[in-house]
Amino acid sequence: MSNSSAGQRQSNVGIVIVSHSPLVARGAADMVRQMVGDGVPLAWAGGNAEGGLGTHVAGIQAAIETAWSEAGVAIFVDLGGAETNSEMAAELLGPARAGRIVVCNAPLVEGAVVAAAEASGGSSLAKVVATAEELSP
Amino acid sequence: MQLDAEDISALIVLCRAEIDRHGEHLGLLDSAIGDGDHGTNMRRGLNAVFTERETIAALPLPAALERIGLVLVMSIGGAAGPLYGTLLMELGRGLAPDANAAAFVATLEQAIAAVARRGRAGPGDKTLLDVLYPVQAAMLERSAPERIADCALSAARSTEAMQARRGRAAFLGARSVGHEDPGASSCALLAATICGYFAERRPS
């Protein structure tokens, strides 16, 4: 399951939120939108193919497509399977795009909000990721 | 490893039946140390491969393996999807169409290494790798299929004593000890099924 709310400025780094729970993913995306505005492409993927708890590659791929930006995409994940599936989804999009997708080592909610704020100012993918990853212990 | 369309199709049918037969048990194992969906996820994955079996079986073995891997990635979900998917996709990518048994074993080693990188896990972490490593070692020794199957099943049982360091089970720490790892279990069932086929069709 994924939802889209693509931003108006596709030149900014995109943000993707991936959680085992569709509610968590959607809620975090909603929080980003309310706090940061619509200056960044944003999408979420949550739940398995049947809508239950879990993550699945096709949903994550769809979210990356939705939030795609030539500047790249930063992905925020909750538990291990979300990370593994996000990496797989990125690789399956081909090396050209995979090279501009980073699965961040940062808390899901705080990371996504901080990254989106950084991205909305036009920062590079490296800078967006670094800002979010500063939150990691 | 000259497998024709009939072999590939038969192996898909057998693997799907085996996972279906043990789906509930895999779910119970996963309930003990994970989130309980391994049986459901594996059934979904093998059913998706089964649905495509005629198309897949018509491909040369490397392409068939790669396609099976992709179907598993897209259908299993969770952590098992990318792990099984990586194993088969890497195996398919690395295998020449006319590869002999030795080349197959060497490529399998590369594919297992890719699974370890994907899951950031190694030996003794209580994952499917604890079945894959001994299976690969037994193949390297050119063991008989029956022997490799036994090795896979006993390797899965041996994960019971391990403490999980990767995946959801790692959150349980010491409480993960005493339960067989569901990923190791499904992996052993599949390996034993494949070996069983070779034992019957192609005695070595």
Contacts between the chains, C-beta under 8 A, distances in Angstrom:
chain1	res1	chain2	res2	distance
A	48	B	37	7.4
A	48	B	41	7.6
A	48	B	77	4.6
A	48	B	78	7.1
A	49	B	44	7.3
A	49	B	75	7.1
A	49	B	77	6.0
A	52	B	37	7.5
A	53	B	35	6.7
A	53	B	37	7.7
A	54	B	35	7.7
A	54	B	37	6.4
A	54	B	41	7.6
A	54	B	77	5.1
A	54	B	78	5.4
A	55	B	77	6.3
A	55	B	78	6.9
A	56	B	74	7.5
A	56	B	77	3.8
A	56	B	78	7.9
A	56	B	81	7.1
A	57	B	73	5.3
A	57	B	74	5.6
A	57	B	77	7.3
A	57	B	81	6.5
A	57	B	82	7.1
A	58	B	74	5.4
A	79	B	168	6.8
A	80	B	79	5.8
A	80	B	166	7.2
A	80	B	167	5.7
A	80	B	168	6.8
A	81	B	77	7.8
A	81	B	78	4.8
A	81	B	79	4.0
A	81	B	167	7.8
A	81	B	168	7.7
A	84	B	79	5.2
A	84	B	82	4.6
A	84	B	83	7.3
A	84	B	118	6.4
A	84	B	119	6.7
A	85	B	77	7.1
A	85	B	78	7.7
A	85	B	79	7.6
A	85	B	81	6.7
A	85	B	82	5.7
A	87	B	82	7.3
A	87	B	118	7.3
A	88	B	73	5.8
A	88	B	81	7.5
A	88	B	82	4.1
A	88	B	85	6.7
A	88	B	86	7.4
A	88	B	118	7.6
A	92	B	70	7.8
A	92	B	73	7.4
